[in-house]
Amino acid sequence: MIKRIKQIAAITVALVFSLSVQAQKKELGDDQYFKSNFKGITQQLPSVVKWIDDSHFILRKEGKSYEIDCKTGAEKEYVEPNINKGTVATTPEIVVKGNDLYWRKNIEDIRLTNDSAKEINQTLSPDGNYIAFTKNNDLYTVNLATKKETRLTQDGSETILNGYASWVYMEEILGRSGRYRAFWWSPDSKHIAFFRSDDSKIPVFTITDAPGLHGVVETQRYPKVGDPNPEVKVGIVEPEGNIVWAAFNEKDDQYFGLPYWKPDGSSLLVQWMNRDQNNLIIYDVNTITGGKSEFYNEKQKSWVDLDDQGGRIQFLNNKTGFVLNSDATGWNHLYFYDMKGKLVNAITSGKFTVTNVNYIDEKKGVVYFMARSLENTARNDFYRVNVNGKNMERLTIGEYNNSINLSPDGSYFVVTYNNTGTPTKMTLMSTKRKIIKELGDSKGTEFDNYNLAKTEIVRVKSDDGLYDLPMKVTWPLNMDKSKKYPVLISVYGGPNAGSVMDTWGFSGNQQWYAKEGLIQVVMDHRASGHFGKEGVANMYHNLGYWEMKDYSTMVKWLIANGGADASKICITGFSYGGYMTCYALTYGSDVFTHGMAGGSVTDWTLYDSHYTERYMGTPANNAEGYKSSNVMTHAAKYKGMIQIVHGMIDDNVHLQNSIQFISKLQDQKKDFEFMPYSGGRHGWGGNKGLHFQNMKTKFIYKYLLEKEVPKAMLK
C-alpha cells in the first residue's frame, strides 16, 4: 500500500486529464450546487445515541430509535423506560435564573444564591453534595443540604483571579472549552484544586471599536512575547475552607498545566513547565502540607507540549500504575509507569503517532487506541496492544480513515469510515475483527449516475527528499489537457495542525467550483503532524520557512504535472492560515500570486507569550528567526493581490497585526483589499459572516475565474 500511495505523485498527465466521464452521466443542477439538495445522491447515516450495556446500544435512524444486539446483530425498536414524574433524580440539576443558581429538585427550583453578582462555571462535586463556582474572581461553594454558601478565597479583584483563568492560560494552556474555569474537584469530593493568578504585572492592551457616538474601548491583560506572565499559585482547599498552597514560588518564570487528581484523591499531580517550555516536570503535591515531590520529568531539545485535555496520564483502577503518552522520541507513544512514577515499559513504539487511548482492559492487560495509520499518515486506524508492549494488532480493516465508538468493556465497536473516493459508511464490529452488521451507507442510489469531480490524495517529494508531502486535490470537472487552470489552496499550517486527511468530502460549493474550472487544494507541510514530532520540530525557532518551502514545492508540482496556471495561484487561510497567506504573498511571492487572509498574525512579537515563545523563543535569543518570520520584512517582494480581513475586537490575534501590514503596503504604494468587521472577534457570524463569504467568492471570480459571479453564489 505504501508503494501505491507514493506512486500517486508520479501520476501521468494523461491520467490526470482523462475525460473518462460516460455520456449517460447526469450533471448536477442548481438545486444541488446552491441548495445542497443531494437527495438520492447521498443520504444521512444513522447515529449512535448511547451504549445501554457492554453488548447493546441505541441506534437512531429515520426518526426512530433501535436497540442493537452486538452478539447477533439483531435490532428492535427502542422505547425509553417510563420514569415516574415523582422519581427523585440521582444527580442534582443546577440551573441558572438571572444571576443566581437554583437546585432543581423534582418539580421545585430551590434558590442557592441570592445577590446581584454573577456565578460562573458552576461545577457539581462528584458526590453531588456541593457546587463550586467563581464570583467576582473569588472561589465559592454551596452545600446543597444546608444551602450554606462559603467564600473560599478573599482577595479576588480585577487583577487577582481565584479559580478563574488568566487570559493566556485560558487561550493557550487550559483551553477555551473550559470557559476560564481554573478549579477542579478531587474524585472523593474532599478537595478543590485551583489556580490563583496575579495579573497585575501583565501589560494592558487596548481594543477599540466604532459603535455609538464615542466608540467602545476594551482593555485586556495580554502578555506578548517577552512580557511578564501571570504569577500563578496552586491552591488546594476543602469544600468549606482551609487553603493549602502547593510549594511553588509564584515569582518564578513558569507555567502550570492542567492538574491531575490521583484516582483516590490522595494527592494532586501538577504539571510544571519552565518559561522556555522545554522541560516538563509533574509534581506529586500533598493535599495536607502542600509539599511536593518529583513524579515525572521530560526534557526536549525543542519544546514539550502541555496537556490541556487531561489525557497525558490515565491511571489504572487496580492502582498498579498508569499509562502516559509522550512524543519525546520524535513520535507520540504510550508508556506504562508504576504508581511511583517509574517507567516499566514502552507500550508502543515506531514511526507512527498515537492520537487517543480509547480503553484500557485491566483484566486482560490490553490497551485500545487510535493512531495515524502505520501505512498512511492521512488515515486514522484503531489498534490494540498488550500493556507489556506485545501483540499490537490493527482492528479496523480496509484502506479507510476511521472513527470509532467503543463498547464499555471493549468487546465491540461501531466504526464510521470513508476515504476520498468512498462516501462514509458505518459498521458494527467486534474487537476480534469480525464484522457483525452493516449499519449504514451515505452513498445514495443515484450517486453513480452523476458526473462528479474527482478528489484524491497526492504525495509530492520534498525538495530535500526527506518527506512525501500530502495534499488533497479536487480536480476540475472534465479537465482538458490543453488548458491551464487557476488554483485555490486552503491551509491552516500551524505546528502539528494538519488539514489533509484521506476523508470523504462532498458539497455543492466544491462541485460548483470544479465545474467552473478551479483546482481546489488542501496542503500540509512537513511539520503538520504527518511525520511525528520529528517533522514538527523543524519549525523550532523558524516559523514560516519550512511551511512556505514545502507549499511552494507542491505548487510547482501542480504547475508541472497538474495543469495549474502559474499566474493564478491563490492561497487562503484564517489565523495561522492567515499568517501563511500573508507570508506567501510576500516571502513566497515568486510562487503565490493571490491570497485571502483572515485574522492574521503578521509579526510574531505581537502575539501571546506562551504560544509564540514555545516555537520561537524570544527576540533576545532568536532575533534572526523573528526577523525572517515577520511578514513586513518581506513586504517589498509583494507583487500580487491580497484580500485582508480582520475582526475589530479580535482579542486573540489583535487587529494591529493587519493594520501594521497594510500600513507597510501603503508606504510602498502597493494595491490590496482590506475589510475590518466591527464587532468581530477571532471569527464572526450572522450577516457579517455572509458578507465575508461573499467577499471571498467575488475575489475568486474576479482574479481567478475572471468572470461575473452568478447571483446564486452570493448569500
MIKOL-767375 format. One record per residue (C-alpha): x, y, z; residue number from 1; residue in one letter. Coordinates in steps of 0.02 Angstrom, whole numbers, plus 32768, in hexadecimal, padded with zeros to 4 digits. Each point is the difference from the previous one (the first is absolute). Last residue first. Layout:
N
X,Y,Z,NUM,A
...
//
This chain:
715
7B03,86C7,8009,715,K
8051,8014,7F55,714,L
801C,7F67,7F94,713,M
7F4F,8004,7FB8,712,A
8024,80AB,7FB5,711,K
8086,7FB3,7F91,710,P
80A1,8063,8017,709,V
8039,8053,7F60,708,E
809E,7FC3,7FAD,707,K
80BC,7FF8,801A,706,E
8007,7F52,804E,705,L
8098,8025,806D,704,L
8002,80BC,8020,703,Y
7F4D,803C,7FF8,702,K
7FA6,7F5C,801F,701,Y
806B,7FCC,8093,700,I
7FFA,80AF,804D,699,F
7F43,8007,7FED,698,K
7FEE,7F5A,805C,697,T
8074,803B,808B,696,K
7F9D,80A0,8018,695,M
7F5D,7F9E,7FFE,694,N
803C,7F91,808D,693,Q
8030,8099,8067,692,F
7F56,8050,7FE0,691,H
7FAE,7F5E,803A,690,L
8065,8007,80A1,689,G
7FD2,80B7,8015,688,K
7F4A,7FCF,7FED,687,N
800E,7F85,8090,686,G
80AA,7FBC,802F,685,G
80AA,803C,8039,684,W
80B1,7FBE,8019,683,G
808C,802E,8076,682,H
7F96,8092,803E,681,R
7F8B,8061,7F8F,680,G
7F9A,808E,8049,679,G
802F,8070,7F6E,678,S
804A,7F98,7F73,677,Y
8099,804A,7FAA,676,P
800F,7FE7,7F43,675,M
80A0,801E,7F9E,674,F
802A,7FE5,7F48,673,E
80B0,801A,7FBB,672,F
8067,8072,7F90,671,D
80B3,802D,802E,670,K
803D,80B3,8012,669,K
8096,7FCC,806C,668,Q
7FC4,8065,8094,667,D
7F53,7FB9,7FE2,666,Q
8043,7F4D,8007,665,L
8055,8025,80A6,664,K
7F60,804D,8044,663,S
7FA3,7F66,7FC3,662,I
8073,7F92,8068,661,F
7FF9,806C,809C,660,Q
7F42,8005,7FF7,659,I
7FF3,7F44,7FE7,658,S
8064,7FD9,809D,657,N
7FB4,8093,8061,656,Q
7F58,7FA6,7FF1,655,L
8035,7F92,8091,654,H
800D,7F45,7FEC,653,V
7FA3,7FBE,8099,652,N
7F93,808F,803D,651,D
7FBB,8027,7F53,650,D
7F9B,809E,801C,649,I
800F,8045,7F4F,648,M
7FEF,7F56,7FAF,647,G
8079,7FF1,7F6E,646,H
7FFF,7FF0,7F43,645,V
808F,800E,7F83,644,I
7FE7,7FDE,7F45,643,Q
80A6,7FED,7FA7,642,I
8034,8026,7F4D,641,M
80A9,7FDD,7FB3,640,G
80A7,8059,800D,639,K
803C,7FF8,80B4,638,Y
80BE,7FF0,8003,637,K
8015,80A7,805A,636,A
7F94,7FBB,808D,635,A
8085,7F7F,802F,634,H
802E,8040,80AD,633,T
7F4A,8032,8018,632,M
7FCC,7F49,8005,631,V
8072,7FDF,8095,630,N
8043,7F4E,8001,629,S
80AD,8039,7FC6,628,S
800F,8084,8088,627,K
7FC0,7F93,808D,626,Y
8077,7F74,7FCF,625,G
8092,8078,7FF1,624,E
7FE4,8045,80B0,623,A
7FF5,7F55,8050,622,N
8049,800E,80B0,621,N
7FCA,80B1,802B,620,A
7F6F,7FFC,7F86,619,P
7FB6,7F76,806D,618,T
7FEE,7F45,7FE5,617,G
7FAC,7FDC,7F5A,616,M
7F98,7F62,8016,615,Y
7FCD,8003,80B7,614,R
8022,80BC,8004,613,E
7F6E,8020,7F8A,612,T
7F7A,7F9B,8057,611,Y
8028,8033,80B3,610,H
802C,80B6,7FE2,609,S
7F6C,803C,7F9A,608,D
800E,804B,7F52,607,Y
8046,80A9,7FCB,606,L
80B7,7FC7,8003,605,T
7FCB,7F7F,7F7E,604,W
7FE4,8086,7F7B,603,D
7F77,7FE5,7F7D,602,T
7F85,7F97,8063,601,V
7F64,7FF7,7F95,600,S
7F48,8006,802C,599,G
7FD3,7FDC,7F4A,598,G
806B,7FF8,7F63,597,A
7FC5,7FEA,7F4C,596,M
8093,7FED,7F89,595,G
803B,8015,7F4D,594,H
80A1,7FE6,7F9D,593,T
805E,7F79,8060,592,F
80A1,7FBA,7FB4,591,V
807E,808F,7FF8,590,D
7F97,8054,8086,589,S
8039,7F88,8087,588,G
804B,807E,8079,587,Y
7F76,807E,7FDC,586,T
7F5E,7FB2,7FC0,585,L
802B,7F5A,8055,584,A
8023,8056,80A6,583,Y
7F56,8055,7FFD,582,C
7FAC,7F5A,7FD8,581,T
8061,7F9F,8083,580,M
7FD4,8083,8082,579,Y
7F49,7FF0,7FD0,578,G
800F,7F43,8011,577,G
8044,801E,80AF,576,Y
7F5E,8061,801C,575,S
7F9A,7FE4,7F60,574,F
8034,7FB8,7F59,573,G
8008,801B,7F45,572,T
807E,7FE2,7F74,571,I
7FE7,8031,7F4A,570,C
8071,7FC7,7F71,569,I
7FC1,8055,7F62,568,K
8096,802F,7F93,567,S
804D,7F51,800C,566,A
7F62,7FB4,7FB4,565,D
7FF7,7F4F,8044,564,A
7FF0,7F6D,7F88,563,G
8030,7F7D,8080,562,G
80AF,7FC7,7FD2,561,N
8076,8095,7FF2,560,A
7F91,8086,804D,559,I
7FBC,7F89,8084,558,L
80B1,7FC6,802A,557,W
8037,80B6,8011,556,K
7F6F,801B,8079,555,V
803A,7F6B,8069,554,M
80B1,8043,800C,553,T
7FC0,80AD,802D,552,S
7F99,7FB8,808F,551,Y
809B,7FA5,803E,550,D
806E,809B,7FFF,549,K
7F77,806B,804A,548,M
7FE3,7F8F,8094,547,E
80BA,7FE5,8015,546,W
8024,80BA,8013,545,Y
7F68,8046,8058,544,G
802C,7FE1,80B5,543,L
80BB,7FE1,801E,542,N
802E,7FFA,80B9,541,H
7FC1,7F4B,8001,540,Y
7F9B,7FE1,7F62,539,M
8063,7F64,7FD1,538,N
7FC5,7FB8,80A6,537,A
7F5A,7FD2,7FAD,536,V
8054,7F7E,7F92,535,G
8055,7F9E,808A,534,E
7F67,8021,806D,533,K
7FA5,7F89,7F8D,532,G
800A,7FFE,7F43,531,F
7F4B,8020,7FD2,530,H
7FF1,8084,8088,529,G
8001,80A1,7F9B,528,S
80BC,801A,800E,527,A
802C,7FB9,7F54,526,R
7F7D,8069,7FA6,525,H
7F47,7FE2,7FE3,524,D
7F99,803B,7F6D,523,M
7F46,800C,7FD4,522,V
7FE0,801B,7F47,521,V
7F73,8036,7F8E,520,Q
8028,8009,7F46,519,I
7F7C,8076,7FBA,518,L
7FAA,7FE3,7F59,517,G
7F50,8041,8020,516,E
7FC2,7F4D,800E,515,K
8080,7FE1,808A,514,A
7FC4,80A1,8053,513,Y
7F4F,7FBE,7FFC,512,W
8030,7F55,8045,511,Q
8058,804D,8096,510,Q
7F71,8079,8022,509,N
7F7E,7F77,7FF1,508,G
8059,7F9A,8082,507,S
8053,7F56,8010,506,F
8090,7FCB,806F,505,G
803D,7F51,8020,504,W
809F,7FEF,8065,503,T
80B6,7FDB,7FDB,502,D
803A,808B,8074,501,M
8059,80A2,7FD5,500,V
7FE3,808A,807F,499,S
8098,7FF7,8070,498,G
8013,8056,80A7,497,A
80A4,7FBF,8046,496,N
804B,80AF,7FF5,495,P
7F8B,807A,7FA6,494,G
7FE2,7FF5,7F45,493,G
7F49,802A,7FEE,492,Y
7FF3,7FEF,7F45,491,V
7F86,800C,7F6E,490,S
804C,800A,7F51,489,I
7F98,8041,7F6E,488,L
8050,7FDE,7F57,487,V
7FD9,8048,7F54,486,P
7FFE,7F87,7F6D,485,Y
806C,7FEB,7F66,484,K
7FB6,7FB3,7F63,483,K
803A,7F80,7F7F,482,S
7FE4,7F6F,8077,481,K
7F47,8028,800C,480,D
7FB9,7FD2,80A9,479,M
7F4D,7FBD,8002,478,N
7FD7,8044,80AD,477,L
808E,805F,804E,476,P
806C,7F99,8078,475,W
7FE4,7FF6,80BB,474,T
80AC,7FED,804D,473,V
8034,7FCA,80AF,472,K
80B8,801F,8020,471,M
8081,7F98,8058,470,P
80BD,801C,8006,469,L
8069,7F63,7FEC,468,D
8092,8036,806E,467,Y
80BD,7FF9,8005,466,L
802D,801F,7F49,465,G
8049,80AD,8021,464,D
7F86,8050,7F85,463,D
7F6D,7FA4,804F,462,S
7FB7,7F6E,7F9F,461,K
7F4B,801B,7FCF,460,V
7F71,7F91,803A,459,R
7F53,8015,7FB3,458,V
7F5F,7FD4,805B,457,I
7F69,7FFD,7F8E,456,E
7F60,805C,7FD3,455,T
7FA5,7FE5,7F5B,454,K
7F73,8072,7FC9,453,A
7F56,7FAF,7FE8,452,L
7FA1,7FC7,7F65,451,N
7F66,7FB2,804C,450,Y
7FB5,7F52,7FEB,449,N
8072,7FB1,8081,448,D
7FB0,8063,808E,447,F
7F4B,7FDD,7FD0,446,E
7FE4,7F75,807F,445,T
804B,8069,808B,444,G
80A9,7FEA,8053,443,K
7FF2,802B,80B8,442,S
8009,7F48,802F,441,D
7FBA,7FB8,80A1,440,G
8004,7F7E,8088,439,L
805A,7F6B,7FB2,438,E
7FFC,7F7A,8086,437,K
8077,7F89,8059,436,I
80A6,8018,7FA8,435,I
8083,7F9C,8061,434,K
80A6,8050,802B,433,R
8008,7FA9,80AC,432,K
7FDB,80AD,8046,431,T
7F4F,7FE2,7FC1,430,S
7FB8,8066,7F73,429,M
7F66,806A,7FDB,428,L
800D,8061,7F5D,427,T
7FE2,80B1,7FC4,426,M
8028,8045,7F53,425,K
803C,80A9,7FC0,424,T
800D,801D,7F46,423,P
8098,7FAE,7FAF,422,T
8078,8059,7F8A,421,G
8055,8075,807B,420,T
7FF7,7F7E,8089,419,N
7F78,7FC1,8074,418,N
7FDE,7FB1,80A9,417,Y
7F8A,8003,8095,416,T
8027,7F6E,8073,415,V
7F89,7FC2,8086,414,V
8061,7F9E,8080,413,F
7FF2,7F5E,8060,412,Y
805B,7FA8,808F,411,S
8052,8097,8052,410,G
7FA0,7FF2,80A5,409,D
7F9F,80A3,7FEE,408,P
7FE2,7FE7,7F45,407,S
806E,8066,7F8B,406,L
7FC7,8089,7F89,405,N
807E,800C,7F73,404,I
8043,8079,7F7F,403,S
8057,7FBE,7F65,402,N
805C,803B,7F65,401,N
7FFB,7F75,7F80,400,Y
806E,7F81,7FA8,399,E
7FAD,7F63,8040,398,G
7FEB,7FBC,80AF,397,I
7FF9,8046,80B0,396,T
804A,7F95,808B,395,L
80BB,8018,7FE4,394,R
8063,7F91,8075,393,E
808E,801D,807B,392,M
8034,7F5B,804E,391,N
807D,803C,8083,390,K
801D,80A5,8058,389,G
7FEB,7FC0,80B3,388,N
7F56,8057,8007,387,V
7FCB,7F8E,7F71,386,N
7FD2,8056,7F5F,385,V
7F60,8033,7FA9,384,R
7FE6,8067,7F64,383,Y
7F82,8072,7FAA,382,F
8035,805D,7F63,381,D
800B,80B6,7FCC,380,N
8032,802F,7F4F,379,R
806A,8087,7FAF,378,A
809F,7FB4,8048,377,T
7FEA,7F65,7F93,376,N
8045,7F52,8024,375,E
8023,800F,80BA,374,L
7F57,8056,800F,373,S
7FF4,809B,806C,372,R
7FD3,7FB3,80A5,371,A
7F68,7FD3,8067,370,M
800E,7F98,809E,369,F
7FC8,7F64,805C,368,Y
8075,7FCB,808D,367,V
8000,7F4B,803C,366,V
802F,7FB3,80A7,365,G
7F71,7F82,7FF8,364,K
7FB5,8030,80A7,363,K
8037,80B5,7FF0,362,E
7FAA,801E,7F5A,361,D
803A,80B2,7FDB,360,I
7F8E,8062,7F8E,359,Y
8002,8084,7F77,358,N
80B2,8042,800E,357,V
8013,8089,7F7D,356,N
8073,8042,7F77,355,T
8090,7F84,7FFC,354,V
8078,8039,7F78,353,T
8067,7F8E,7F90,352,F
80B9,7FE3,7FE4,351,K
801B,7F7A,8083,350,G
7FD3,7FDC,80B4,349,S
7F6B,7FCC,806B,348,T
7FF0,7FC0,80B2,347,I
80AB,8039,803E,346,A
802D,7FAD,80A3,345,N
8003,8010,80BE,344,V
802C,80B8,8012,343,L
8002,8038,80B5,342,K
7F7E,8082,8035,341,G
7FDE,7FB9,80AC,340,K
7F5B,7FB6,7FC6,339,M
8058,7F94,7F7E,338,D
8018,8041,7F50,337,Y
7FC5,7FBB,7F58,336,F
802C,8063,7F63,335,Y
7F9C,8034,7F67,334,L
8044,8055,7F66,333,H
8006,80A7,7FA5,332,N
808F,7FFE,7F84,331,W
80A8,805B,800A,330,G
803D,7F9D,8096,329,T
7FBF,8085,8079,328,A
7F50,7FF3,7FB8,327,D
7FB0,7FCC,80A4,326,S
7F66,7FA1,8039,325,N
7FED,7FBA,80AF,324,L
7FA7,7F61,803A,323,V
7FF2,7FEB,80BD,322,F
8030,7F8A,808B,321,G
7FCB,7F6C,8069,320,T
7F70,805C,8052,319,K
7F7E,7F81,7FC4,318,N
7F9D,8090,7FB4,317,N
808D,8024,7F87,316,L
8030,80B6,7FF3,315,F
7FFC,805C,7F5A,314,Q
8083,8089,7FED,313,I
8018,8076,7F6B,312,R
7F44,8003,7FE0,311,G
7FC7,808F,806E,310,G
7FCF,806A,7F6B,309,Q
8079,8093,800D,308,D
80A3,7F9D,8000,307,D
8098,8071,7FF7,306,L
806A,7FE8,7F65,305,D
80BB,7FE9,8018,304,V
8078,806B,7F9A,303,W
809B,7FF4,7F92,302,S
8093,7FA3,804D,301,K
7F8A,7F9D,8070,300,Q
7FF5,7FE3,80BA,299,K
7F88,7F91,8062,298,E
7FF2,7FE6,80BC,297,N
7F7C,7F9B,805C,296,Y
7FCF,7FF0,80B9,295,F
806E,8082,8055,294,E
7FCB,801E,80B3,293,S
7F95,808B,8048,292,K
7FCD,8042,80AA,291,G
7F56,8054,800A,290,G
7FEF,7FC0,80B3,289,T
7F55,7FAB,8000,288,I
7FDE,7FE6,7F46,287,T
80B0,7FC0,7FDD,286,N
8038,8030,7F51,285,V
8048,7F81,7F85,284,D
8061,8067,7F82,283,Y
7FFE,7FEB,7F43,282,I
8099,804E,7FB2,281,I
8001,803D,7F4C,280,L
809F,804C,7FBB,279,N
800D,8051,7F54,278,N
7F7E,8088,801B,277,Q
807E,8090,8007,276,D
7F92,8045,808C,275,R
801E,7F65,8069,274,N
7F73,7F82,8011,273,M
7FA1,7FB8,8093,272,W
7F73,7F81,7FED,271,Q
7FB3,7FE1,80AC,270,V
7FCD,7F55,8040,269,L
7F8E,8010,8097,268,L
7FF9,7F87,8090,267,S
7F8F,7F86,805C,266,S
7F6A,801C,7F8E,265,G
7FEA,7F44,7FE8,264,D
8017,800B,7F44,263,P
8099,8073,800B,262,K
7FCA,80AF,7FD1,261,W
804B,8048,7F63,260,Y
802F,80B7,7FE8,259,P
7FEB,805F,7F5B,258,L
80A4,8059,7FE0,257,G
8065,8077,806A,256,F
8079,807A,7FB0,255,Y
80A2,804E,803B,254,Q
8067,809C,801C,253,D
8012,7FF0,80BE,252,D
7FA2,807F,806B,251,K
7F78,7F80,8028,250,E
807E,7F9B,8065,249,N
7FBA,7F4F,8007,248,F
7FDA,7F9D,809E,247,A
7F47,7FE2,7FE2,246,A
7F92,8073,8067,245,W
7F87,7FB4,807E,244,V
7F59,8058,8015,243,I
7F8B,7FDB,8092,242,N
7F4B,801A,7FCB,241,G
7F54,7FB1,7FED,240,E
801F,7F91,7F69,239,P
80B6,7FDF,8033,238,E
8086,8062,7FA6,237,V
8099,7FDB,7F96,236,I
8059,8095,7FB3,235,G
807B,8011,7F71,234,V
8049,80B0,7FF3,233,K
8014,805B,7F5B,232,V
805D,80A0,7FD5,231,E
7FB7,8034,7F59,230,P
8082,8018,7F78,229,N
8077,8093,7FF0,228,P
801E,8032,7F4B,227,D
8084,7FAC,7F92,226,G
7F87,7FDC,7F72,225,V
7F56,804B,8027,224,K
7FA8,7FEE,80A5,223,P
7F4A,8038,7FF0,222,Y
7FA3,804F,8091,221,R
7F6F,8046,7F99,220,Q
7FAD,80A8,7FF4,219,T
7F64,8020,7F9B,218,E
7FCB,80A7,7FB4,217,V
7F5F,8024,7FA2,216,V
7FD9,8093,7F8F,215,G
7FD0,80B0,8033,214,H
7F5B,8017,7FA5,213,L
7FCC,7F4C,7FEB,212,G
8061,7F6F,7FB8,211,P
80B7,8014,7FC4,210,A
806E,7F7F,8055,209,D
809D,800B,806A,208,T
8073,7F81,8054,207,I
8082,803B,807E,206,T
8089,7F8A,803B,205,F
8031,8006,80B8,204,V
80AD,7FC3,8030,203,P
8007,7F6C,8078,202,I
8048,8030,80A9,201,K
7F59,8003,805D,200,S
7FC3,7F59,7FBC,199,D
800F,7F9F,80A3,198,D
7FB5,7F56,7FE0,197,S
7FC0,7F89,8086,196,R
7FEB,7F52,7FB5,195,F
7F8E,7F7F,804E,194,F
7FF9,7F51,804A,193,A
7F5F,7FD7,805B,192,I
7FFF,7F81,808C,191,H
7F98,7F7A,8056,190,K
7F92,7FD5,7F6A,189,S
804B,7F50,7FF6,188,D
8031,8017,7F49,187,P
8052,80A9,8028,186,S
7FA3,8097,7FBA,185,W
805A,8071,7F84,184,W
8015,80BE,7FF7,183,F
803C,8072,7F74,182,A
7F63,801A,7F98,181,R
801F,8083,7F79,180,Y
7F7D,7FB7,7F8B,179,R
804D,7F51,8008,178,G
7FE1,7FEA,7F45,177,S
8077,8092,7FE2,176,R
8095,7F97,8034,175,G
805F,7FE8,80A2,174,L
80AB,8032,7FBD,173,I
7FF6,8074,7F68,172,E
7F61,8067,8002,171,E
7FC6,7FEA,80B3,170,M
80B0,800D,8049,169,Y
8024,8099,7F94,168,V
7F60,8053,803C,167,W
801B,7FE1,80BB,166,S
7F92,7F72,803B,165,A
7F7A,800B,8086,164,Y
8014,7F95,809B,163,G
8041,8097,805F,162,N
802C,8095,7F91,161,L
8060,8094,8049,160,I
800C,808D,7F7F,159,T
7F50,8046,7FFC,158,E
7FE6,7FC3,80B2,157,S
7FF1,7F5F,8065,156,G
8054,8007,80AA,155,D
7F91,7F98,8073,154,Q
8004,7F4B,7FC9,153,T
7F8D,7F72,8037,152,L
7F5E,8063,800C,151,R
7F84,7F84,8047,150,T
7F46,7FFB,7FD6,149,E
7F95,7F96,8074,148,K
7F67,7FB3,7FAB,147,K
8005,7F7B,808C,146,T
7FEF,7F63,7F94,145,A
8041,804E,7F5F,144,L
809E,8043,8052,143,N
802E,8096,7F95,142,V
80B3,8021,7FCD,141,T
8060,809E,7FD2,140,Y
80A1,8035,7FA7,139,L
8024,80B9,7FEB,138,D
800F,8061,7F5D,137,N
7F5F,8063,801C,136,N
7FA7,7F58,800A,135,K
804A,7F57,7FDB,134,T
7FA6,7F5A,8010,133,F
7FF8,7F61,8067,132,A
7F66,7F95,801E,131,I
7FF8,7F87,8090,130,Y
7FB0,7F5B,8031,129,N
7FFA,7FA8,7F57,128,G
8088,7F83,802B,127,D
8068,8035,7F69,126,P
7FF0,80B9,8031,125,S
7F92,8067,7F8C,124,L
804F,808C,7F9B,123,T
7FBC,80B0,7FEB,122,Q
8071,8055,7F81,121,N
7FD1,80B4,802C,120,I
7F8B,804B,8082,119,E
7FCE,80B2,7FD3,118,K
7FF3,8081,8089,117,A
7F57,804E,8029,116,S
7FDD,7F93,8097,115,D
7F9C,7F67,8031,114,N
8052,7F57,7FEF,113,T
7FBB,7F50,8019,112,L
7F48,8017,7FD2,111,R
7F9C,7F5E,7FFC,110,I
7FA8,7FDA,7F5B,109,D
7F6F,7F87,801D,108,E
7FC0,7F7A,7F89,107,I
8076,7F77,803E,106,N
8091,8061,804B,105,K
8045,8083,7F89,104,R
8087,8053,8068,103,W
8009,80B8,7FD5,102,Y
8090,8075,7FDA,101,L
7FF2,80BD,7FEF,100,D
802C,8084,7F7F,99,N
7F5B,7FF8,7FA3,98,G
7FC7,7F4E,8016,97,K
8087,7F7C,7FF1,96,V
7FDE,7F47,8016,95,V
8056,7F79,8067,94,I
7FC2,7F4E,7FED,93,E
8028,7F8A,808E,92,P
802E,7F4F,7FC9,91,T
7F94,7F6D,8037,90,T
7F60,805A,7FCF,89,A
7F6F,7FDA,8075,88,V
7F71,7FA7,7FA9,87,T
7F5D,8061,800D,86,G
7FED,8011,7F45,85,K
8007,7F44,7FEC,84,N
8081,7FC1,7F85,83,I
7FC0,7F94,7F71,82,N
8094,7FAB,7FAC,81,P
8027,8048,7F54,80,E
7FBD,7F95,7F73,79,V
8078,7FAE,7F86,78,Y
7FC9,7FAE,7F5F,77,E
8058,7F5B,7FE9,76,K
80A6,7FCF,7FB5,75,E
805D,7F5D,7FEC,74,A
80BA,8009,7FDF,73,G
8016,7F5C,805D,72,T
807F,8025,8089,71,K
7FF6,80BD,7FEC,70,C
7F45,8008,8023,69,D
7FC5,80A6,7FB9,68,I
7F72,8062,8052,67,E
7FAA,8071,7F83,66,Y
7FCA,80B5,8006,65,S
7F91,8050,7F7B,64,K
8008,809C,7F95,63,G
804E,7FAB,7F69,62,E
808F,7FBC,8069,61,K
8036,800A,80B6,60,R
8065,7F6E,8042,59,L
7FFA,7FD1,80B8,58,I
8085,7F8A,8042,57,F
800D,7F4F,8042,56,H
8095,7F90,8028,55,S
805C,8051,8092,54,D
7F66,805E,803F,53,D
7F84,8082,7FC1,52,I
8080,8056,7F91,51,W
7FC9,80A9,7FC2,50,K
7FB0,805F,7F70,49,V
8062,7FB4,7F70,48,V
7FCF,805C,7F62,47,S
7FB6,7FC2,7F5C,46,P
804B,8045,7F5F,45,L
7FA6,8081,7F97,44,Q
7FF5,7FE8,7F45,43,Q
8065,802E,7F67,42,T
7FD2,8007,7F48,41,I
7F48,7FD4,8016,40,G
7FDD,80A6,8054,39,K
8097,8070,7FEA,38,F
7FA8,80A6,801A,37,N
8095,806C,802F,36,S
7F9E,809E,7FD5,35,K
807E,8052,7F8B,34,F
8053,7F72,7FA3,33,Y
7F7D,7F79,801A,32,Q
7F67,8068,7FD5,31,D
8063,805A,7F79,30,D
8019,7F5D,7FA3,29,G
807E,7F72,8005,28,L
8024,7FAC,7F5A,27,E
7FC4,7F52,7FD7,26,K
8073,7F7B,7FB7,25,K
7FC6,7FAF,7F5D,24,Q
8092,8043,7F9D,23,A
807F,7FA8,806E,22,Q
8081,8068,805B,21,V
80AF,7FC2,7FD9,20,S
8049,80A3,7FC2,19,L
80AE,7FDD,8044,18,S
8063,809A,802E,17,F
8057,7FB6,8097,16,V
8012,7F57,7FAB,15,L
8052,8047,7F64,14,A
8073,806B,8068,13,V
8042,7F65,8053,12,T
7FF2,7FED,80BB,11,I
80AF,7FFE,804D,10,A
7FCB,804B,80A7,9,A
7F7F,7F76,800E,8,I
808E,7F82,7FFE,7,Q
8024,8024,80B6,6,K
7F53,7FC2,8031,5,I
8013,7F5E,7F9E,4,R
80AA,7FDC,804D,3,K
7FBA,8019,80AE,2,I
7F71,7F89,7FD6,1,M
//
